[in-house]
Amino acid sequence: MTQHSAVNEENAKADQEAFDLAEVLRKGREKQDQAGIKHKAVGVSWEDLEVVGAGGLKINIRNFSSAIIDQPRTILHKNSGLLKPGEMCLVLGRPNAGCSTFLKSIANQPDGFLEVNGNVEYAGVGWKEMAKLYAGEVVYNQEDDHHLPTLTVAQTIRFALSTKRPRKRISGLSDSQFKEEVLGRARRTWSAPIMSVRRWSDLA
């Protein structure tokens, strides 16, 4: 039996069993530890963080009246904080309260705002250096994902994995085997029918 078929057989067997996400993540972590893959632990700190915009977006002045109506406003007032490695921050607020603005700001995603004032650091690395040298280490995952409507969920995941994969993987695991392992976890998380649909409405 090849390692590729072993991965597929393990995924099929797991599909029949009760799915336990915590157990899957724990086993994955154990395999990575055994392979000597070190995990990064980076915290984030911000001081006097302030964001100015117009509804969260840059102003596009179409005519004189829109220039008057769309006045810049402070979306996020000055605030400071610290998140240590491994900590989770829950942000609550009504719509347009600035929750997404705050998350984008500490995730080093300033595009779309008129001004982002203050200082944000990641384990002592400034936001400018982080954006230039370590852009892939800080990720903002927004509420809405934009996908090609002609691709299924599984095809979308395969395409994403074909464009970027971790450099260090468990020893002996090829690119194709890594893709199938990730897809297997996705199937067990979302159920197999979801992987073959193009639109969520297809499940109705």
Salt bridges, closest charged atoms under 4 A:
GLU10 OE2 - LYS31 NZ 3.83
GLU23 OE1 - ARG26 NH1 2.57
ASP33 OD1 - ARG29 NE 3.46
ASP33 OD1 - HIS39 NE2 3.68
GLU137 OE2 - LYS40 NZ 2.79
ASP175 OD2 - ARG165 NH2 3.11
ASP175 OD1 - ARG169 NH2 2.41
GLU180 OE2 - ARG158 NH2 3.56
GLU181 OE2 - ARG185 NH2 3.36
ASP202 OD1 - ARG199 NH2 2.97
